[in-house]
Amino acid sequence: MAVIVVANPKGGVGKSTLSTNVAGYLASLGHGVALGDADVQQSSHLWLSLRPAAARAISAWDVGPELVGKPPKAAHYAVLDTPAGLHGKRLKEVMKQSDKIIVPLQPSIFDMYATRAFLDELAQNRHAMNAQIGIVGMRVDERTIAAEKLHEFVSSLGLPVLGFLRDTQNYIHLAAGGLSVFDVSPSRVERDLEQWAPICKWLAT
């Protein structure tokens, strides 16, 4: 089993959007997928409760308020949506199980500085050092100066940049029905699937 952790201690960076769509992608391939939600807001758990019976099944990974339990044994992949303020003991518990870590990042100076500190903390964590780490830009409008600054920032990190996802209502509308961009007709989300292609490739390696 591979455990994919979506983490950034900064709130509102798109962790739940990324987590649910990663789970949706892996499920679309026919894999057994479990989705855990360690965030107090329980956005990913809500998404899972809204998922229609006709969609590819994704099971719930029970995550306690303090410690992260083992994911369901039947799952081939487990995806964990983590809370804001993930540091210290809680971070260590999460990192113990991680095979891949995806760090979402928005084109905001506050998010970039918070993420830099988080990546420095990961570099000191012996469990995280054994995991693959990748960066995903969230809600990126390529026409803006903010996007240009984000590109400059991620190029300085020395970590793989998996892709940049645009700010679109598609994610909001699909989430309301417990769906991901991988659960609907490709023609409806063609541009989004193009942006997801390098992320999916990384997930498969």
Secondary structure as UniProt FT lines:
FT   STRAND          2..6
FT   TURN            11..12
FT   HELIX           15..28
FT   TURN            29..30
FT   STRAND          33..37
FT   TURN            40..41
FT   HELIX           43..50
FT   TURN            53..54
FT   STRAND          59..61
FT   TURN            73..74
FT   STRAND          77..81
FT   TURN            84..85
FT   HELIX           88..96
FT   STRAND          100..105
FT   HELIX           109..123
FT   TURN            126..127
FT   HELIX           128..130
FT   STRAND          132..137
FT   TURN            142..143
FT   HELIX           145..155
FT   STRAND          161..164
FT   HELIX           169..175
FT   TURN            176..178
FT   TURN            181..182
FT   HELIX           186..188
FT   HELIX           190..204
//
